[in-house]
Amino acid sequence: MRKAYLYIVPLIAGALLGLLVSAQLNITNRSDAGEKVDVKEVASNNSGDVLDIVPTGRVLNEIAKGVKPSVVSITSERIYRLRTTPFPFEDDFFRFFFNYPPTFEREFKEFGLGSGVIVTEDGYILTNNHVVRGADKLTVRAGDKKYKAEVVGMDEKTDIAVVKIDPGGEKLHPAKIGDSDKLVVGEWVVAIGNPFRLEQTVTAGIVSATGRSNIGLTEYENFIQTDCAINPGNSGGALVNLKGELVGINTAIISRSGGSEGIGLAIPINIAKSVMQSIITKGYVSRGWLGVYIQDINENLKKAFGLDTDKGVLVSSVVEGSPAEEAGIKPGDVILKIDGKEIENSLELRTKIASSSPGTKVTITLLRDGKKKKVDVILGEMEHEEIAENKTSGEKLGLVVENITSKIARSLDIPEGTEGVVVTDVEPGSRAEDAGLQKGDIIKEVNRHPITNVREFTKRIKEADGENVILLLIERDGADFFVAIPEEE
């Protein structure tokens, strides 16, 4: 009898609960087969039972309205050529009767779509390196207007690129720049971009983590992780806080499906801004330099050095004459903090130093012989070899020029100290090829104006637009001579 009671009571309780729920929601089930279920909402007697989310939605709407004019779509066009024959296939039979058939070149175009953020009124735009890399032509769409864009500079090590449009007197709407160092986990953020060609898409989420590294996307990693929906096409778009301030440039997702799975990565705006300013003002990325060789602390090193933590970075050696040596840093020191912020691993230290401008004073907390010590270091400048990929395509001329970096100088046997830009590619059949330009030529002047970098070359070529001839001073094999490129017919 007791067992029967134990079974009956839960059944009765369940039935009563079902009646209560049905009464509250007014659910009518017309068929056990599940043909149709009518659900009628019943107003709550207590208005405090439900959180009013309308104000939150209005805040997000105001943020979107303020930031959307700053977010643009960037269409890249890549042209590649393949040689082919009029025959669908080649074999010994065709070779025997037709010898080697004539070949001809076919041109193919590949298009890509990404996003960008206007950051100055005169048309500078931040985006990702991978959005514009290898593009022969860039088109920026801002609202209902289209602009031809040019790459100012690209930095593969942070995946940041700067492009420029000429607004032609039109009023642009630059984004309000925030401070990414102030972001905290759990803070609400909004992503705006052009996923899957759906322009001006707005998604919201939170900051899931900061300082994400060891992902393998770039050399210097310090990503903001967010659960905002980010998809292909969002790259280069804006990540903003609830003040409508730009705090990051969306760059990648971690996904098994290829679409958003709640793990998006953005480059902190403080890093992007530093890279952009260096590219615009210097033509390359100027990075801070400490002058130490470092390694992560594993369990064995932890025991050997008598450490009570595996956080921090071990200094294995110090470069002679470096800022680190001048500040008194020694091999065996463990770097724990920079400017009061804990350093987890060697990648975080490298990113922190490289993201700082040369001449910056930083306070390093280190551990030496079991005692903590603080030293002030004035950072030097890292050699900028290969730091910024800064090239331009002389589209009308049919050539590509680059800055003369140490690596390019070695590979092309260019004497140290040579000024100008180096020709790295000449398009077959182009005006440049017809004029006799070759890969490896050094262009020292454009229309009698000396040039020292890609930016100056691009400026002078623009100024020469419409002239009957473009006069270049070329250096080849140690000899200087002039090359005149006539106007395009």
ZAMARGU-4260 file (C-alpha; in steps of 0.2 Angstrom, whole numbers, plus 5000, padded with zeros to 4 digits):
<rodrens>
0) 5000/5000/5000 | 5014/5012/5004 | 5022/5009/4987 | 5006/5013/4978 | 5005/5029/4988
5) 5023/5034/4983 | 5018/5032/4964 | 5001/5040/4965 | 5007/5056/4974 | 5019/5062/4960
10) 5006/5058/4947 | 4993/5069/4955 | 5006/5083/4958 | 5011/5082/4940 | 4993/5083/4934
15) 4989/5098/4945 | 5005/5107/4939 | 5000/5104/4921 | 4982/5111/4924 | 4990/5126/4932
20) 5002/5129/4917 | 4988/5126/4905 | 4977/5138/4914 | 4991/5152/4914 | 4995/5150/4896
25) 4978/5145/4890 | 4984/5131/4879 | 4972/5120/4870 | 4979/5104/4862 | 4966/5099/4849
30) 4975/5083/4845 | 4986/5070/4853 | 4994/5068/4835 | 5000/5086/4836 | 4989/5094/4823
35) 4988/5112/4830 | 4991/5120/4847 | 4984/5137/4851 | 4994/5147/4863 | 4987/5164/4870
40) 4998/5175/4880 | 4991/5180/4897 | 4997/5197/4904 | 5007/5196/4920 | 4999/5203/4935
45) 5016/5209/4941 | 5024/5221/4929 | 5041/5218/4938 | 5041/5200/4933 | 5048/5204/4915
50) 5063/5215/4912 | 5059/5229/4900 | 5072/5228/4887 | 5066/5242/4876 | 5078/5255/4882
55) 5093/5242/4879 | 5087/5241/4861 | 5086/5259/4859 | 5103/5261/4865 | 5110/5249/4852
60) 5099/5258/4839 | 5107/5274/4843 | 5125/5267/4842 | 5121/5259/4825 | 5115/5275/4818
65) 5130/5285/4824 | 5143/5272/4818 | 5135/5266/4802 | 5141/5281/4791 | 5159/5277/4796
70) 5158/5259/4791 | 5161/5255/4772 | 5162/5240/4761 | 5178/5237/4751 | 5178/5227/4735
75) 5194/5221/4729 | 5198/5215/4711 | 5212/5204/4707 | 5218/5201/4689 | 5227/5185/4685
80) 5232/5179/4668 | 5234/5161/4661 | 5241/5155/4645 | 5231/5142/4636 | 5229/5134/4619
85) 5214/5133/4607 | 5213/5114/4610 | 5204/5106/4624 | 5219/5095/4628 | 5236/5091/4623
90) 5243/5074/4618 | 5256/5066/4607 | 5244/5065/4592 | 5241/5084/4592 | 5260/5087/4594
95) 5264/5076/4579 | 5251/5084/4567 | 5251/5102/4573 | 5268/5103/4581 | 5266/5114/4597
100) 5250/5123/4594 | 5250/5142/4597 | 5245/5148/4615 | 5237/5164/4620 | 5234/5173/4636
105) 5217/5174/4645 | 5213/5187/4658 | 5203/5182/4674 | 5196/5192/4687 | 5193/5188/4705
110) 5183/5198/4717 | 5183/5199/4736 | 5172/5209/4748 | 5177/5216/4766 | 5174/5230/4777
115) 5183/5246/4783 | 5181/5260/4795 | 5183/5279/4790 | 5195/5286/4803 | 5199/5304/4796
120) 5189/5317/4787 | 5201/5317/4772 | 5198/5299/4768 | 5210/5287/4778 | 5202/5270/4781
125) 5207/5256/4792 | 5204/5238/4787 | 5213/5221/4787 | 5228/5217/4777 | 5220/5201/4771
130) 5205/5211/4764 | 5216/5221/4752 | 5232/5210/4749 | 5236/5207/4731 | 5222/5218/4725
135) 5224/5226/4708 | 5209/5238/4711 | 5200/5243/4726 | 5182/5251/4727 | 5175/5258/4743
140) 5157/5261/4745 | 5151/5273/4758 | 5132/5275/4759 | 5126/5277/4741 | 5143/5284/4735
145) 5157/5274/4727 | 5176/5279/4728 | 5192/5272/4720 | 5204/5268/4734 | 5222/5266/4735
150) 5233/5256/4748 | 5243/5267/4758 | 5252/5253/4767 | 5249/5236/4774 | 5256/5227/4789
155) 5256/5208/4788 | 5262/5206/4806 | 5246/5214/4814 | 5234/5211/4799 | 5231/5230/4798
160) 5230/5240/4781 | 5227/5258/4778 | 5218/5263/4762 | 5214/5281/4756 | 5199/5288/4746
165) 5198/5306/4739 | 5181/5312/4745 | 5181/5326/4733 | 5174/5339/4744 | 5161/5327/4751
170) 5159/5327/4770 | 5164/5310/4777 | 5160/5303/4794 | 5175/5297/4804 | 5172/5285/4818
175) 5175/5291/4836 | 5191/5282/4842 | 5190/5274/4859 | 5203/5266/4871 | 5204/5247/4869
180) 5215/5246/4885 | 5200/5250/4895 | 5189/5236/4889 | 5184/5223/4902 | 5177/5206/4900
185) 5158/5206/4900 | 5157/5223/4892 | 5144/5225/4879 | 5150/5228/4861 | 5143/5230/4844
190) 5150/5224/4827 | 5146/5232/4811 | 5151/5226/4794 | 5146/5218/4778 | 5145/5199/4780
195) 5140/5189/4765 | 5137/5205/4755 | 5124/5211/4767 | 5129/5229/4770 | 5128/5238/4786
200) 5124/5223/4797 | 5124/5226/4815 | 5126/5212/4828 | 5128/5214/4847 | 5137/5204/4861
205) 5150/5205/4874 | 5169/5205/4876 | 5172/5187/4880 | 5191/5189/4883 | 5205/5201/4880
210) 5223/5198/4876 | 5220/5182/4866 | 5236/5176/4859 | 5245/5160/4852 | 5231/5158/4839
215) 5243/5158/4824 | 5234/5171/4814 | 5247/5185/4815 | 5265/5187/4822 | 5259/5200/4835
220) 5243/5194/4843 | 5233/5203/4857 | 5215/5200/4851 | 5199/5205/4858 | 5187/5190/4858
225) 5169/5193/4857 | 5153/5183/4854 | 5146/5196/4842 | 5140/5187/4826 | 5155/5190/4814
230) 5155/5181/4797 | 5165/5182/4781 | 5164/5200/4775 | 5165/5207/4792 | 5184/5208/4791
235) 5190/5226/4793 | 5173/5232/4801 | 5170/5241/4817 | 5169/5234/4834 | 5162/5248/4845
240) 5158/5250/4864 | 5141/5257/4871 | 5148/5275/4869 | 5149/5272/4851 | 5168/5272/4851
245) 5178/5262/4839 | 5188/5249/4850 | 5193/5236/4838 | 5194/5231/4820 | 5185/5214/4817
250) 5197/5202/4808 | 5194/5184/4810 | 5182/5170/4817 | 5186/5153/4825 | 5174/5141/4817
255) 5171/5123/4812 | 5157/5128/4800 | 5165/5143/4792 | 5151/5154/4799 | 5149/5162/4816
260) 5150/5151/4831 | 5151/5164/4844 | 5170/5166/4844 | 5175/5182/4834 | 5192/5191/4835
265) 5196/5209/4834 | 5212/5219/4833 | 5212/5232/4848 | 5211/5250/4841 | 5226/5255/4851
270) 5237/5243/4841 | 5228/5248/4824 | 5229/5266/4827 | 5248/5265/4831 | 5251/5255/4815
275) 5241/5267/4805 | 5250/5283/4811 | 5267/5275/4808 | 5262/5270/4790 | 5255/5287/4786
280) 5269/5297/4793 | 5284/5286/4790 | 5279/5274/4776 | 5283/5259/4787 | 5278/5253/4804
285) 5289/5259/4817 | 5290/5247/4832 | 5297/5248/4849 | 5313/5238/4853 | 5319/5231/4870
290) 5334/5221/4865 | 5332/5204/4874 | 5330/5186/4869 | 5317/5178/4879 | 5308/5162/4883
295) 5293/5155/4891 | 5294/5148/4909 | 5290/5129/4909 | 5290/5118/4925 | 5308/5113/4924
300) 5314/5132/4923 | 5302/5136/4937 | 5310/5123/4948 | 5328/5128/4942 | 5325/5147/4946
305) 5315/5144/4962 | 5300/5153/4955 | 5283/5151/4963 | 5274/5156/4947 | 5274/5151/4929
310) 5269/5168/4923 | 5281/5180/4916 | 5295/5179/4904 | 5313/5173/4906 | 5327/5184/4899
315) 5340/5172/4891 | 5352/5185/4884 | 5353/5204/4882 | 5358/5213/4866 | 5374/5223/4868
320) 5370/5242/4867 | 5352/5239/4868 | 5339/5248/4879 | 5338/5233/4890 | 5357/5233/4893
325) 5357/5252/4897 | 5343/5249/4909 | 5352/5236/4918 | 5342/5220/4913 | 5352/5204/4914
330) 5351/5186/4908 | 5341/5176/4921 | 5329/5190/4925 | 5311/5186/4924 | 5300/5200/4917
335) 5284/5200/4927 | 5275/5216/4922 | 5276/5231/4910 | 5268/5247/4917 | 5260/5237/4931
340) 5251/5225/4919 | 5256/5206/4921 | 5265/5198/4907 | 5259/5180/4904 | 5271/5174/4891
345) 5284/5179/4878 | 5271/5182/4864 | 5262/5195/4875 | 5279/5203/4879 | 5284/5205/4861
350) 5267/5212/4856 | 5267/5224/4870 | 5284/5231/4866 | 5281/5230/4847 | 5265/5240/4849
355) 5274/5254/4858 | 5282/5268/4849 | 5301/5270/4849 | 5306/5283/4863 | 5292/5277/4874
360) 5297/5275/4893 | 5291/5259/4901 | 5292/5253/4918 | 5297/5234/4919 | 5295/5224/4935
365) 5307/5210/4935 | 5312/5196/4947 | 5331/5194/4951 | 5337/5182/4964 | 5320/5180/4972
370) 5318/5199/4974 | 5307/5210/4964 | 5315/5225/4955 | 5308/5240/4944 | 5318/5247/4930
375) 5313/5261/4918 | 5317/5258/4900 | 5317/5270/4885 | 5312/5259/4870 | 5323/5259/4854
380) 5316/5257/4837 | 5316/5239/4829 | 5323/5238/4812 | 5309/5239/4800 | 5314/5226/4787
385) 5299/5217/4781 | 5288/5226/4795 | 5276/5235/4782 | 5272/5228/4765 | 5271/5245/4757
390) 5269/5244/4738 | 5259/5252/4724 | 5254/5247/4707 | 5257/5260/4694 | 5241/5254/4686
395) 5242/5265/4671 | 5260/5262/4668 | 5260/5243/4671 | 5272/5241/4685 | 5273/5238/4704
400) 5286/5247/4715 | 5291/5244/4733 | 5301/5253/4746 | 5319/5247/4747 | 5320/5236/4762
405) 5336/5227/4768 | 5329/5211/4762 | 5325/5218/4745 | 5341/5226/4744 | 5350/5210/4747
410) 5340/5199/4736 | 5342/5212/4721 | 5360/5216/4725 | 5355/5235/4728 | 5369/5245/4736
415) 5366/5250/4754 | 5360/5268/4755 | 5352/5268/4738 | 5337/5280/4738 | 5321/5278/4727
420) 5309/5264/4724 | 5312/5247/4716 | 5302/5240/4702 | 5297/5222/4707 | 5285/5218/4693
425) 5282/5224/4675 | 5266/5219/4666 | 5269/5211/4649 | 5264/5223/4635 | 5262/5238/4646
430) 5268/5255/4644 | 5282/5252/4656 | 5288/5237/4647 | 5287/5246/4630 | 5298/5260/4638
435) 5311/5247/4643 | 5308/5246/4662 | 5314/5230/4670 | 5312/5221/4687 | 5326/5228/4699
440) 5326/5245/4691 | 5328/5259/4704 | 5316/5274/4701 | 5325/5289/4708 | 5315/5303/4701
445) 5297/5306/4693 | 5296/5322/4682 | 5313/5328/4689 | 5306/5327/4707 | 5317/5316/4718
450) 5307/5302/4727 | 5313/5291/4742 | 5297/5280/4745 | 5282/5273/4738 | 5271/5286/4745
455) 5281/5300/4736 | 5281/5290/4720 | 5262/5288/4720 | 5260/5306/4723 | 5271/5311/4708
460) 5262/5299/4697 | 5245/5306/4702 | 5251/5324/4698 | 5257/5318/4681 | 5240/5312/4676
465) 5235/5319/4659 | 5253/5325/4654 | 5260/5320/4638 | 5274/5310/4645 | 5281/5304/4662
470) 5300/5306/4664 | 5308/5294/4676 | 5326/5294/4681 | 5332/5276/4682 | 5347/5267/4690
475) 5352/5251/4683 | 5368/5241/4686 | 5376/5257/4694 | 5372/5268/4680 | 5358/5282/4679
480) 5348/5286/4664 | 5331/5294/4659 | 5316/5284/4653 | 5301/5293/4645 | 5284/5285/4646
485) 5272/5293/4633 | 5254/5296/4637 | 5242/5281/4635 | 5234/5280/4617
</rodrens>
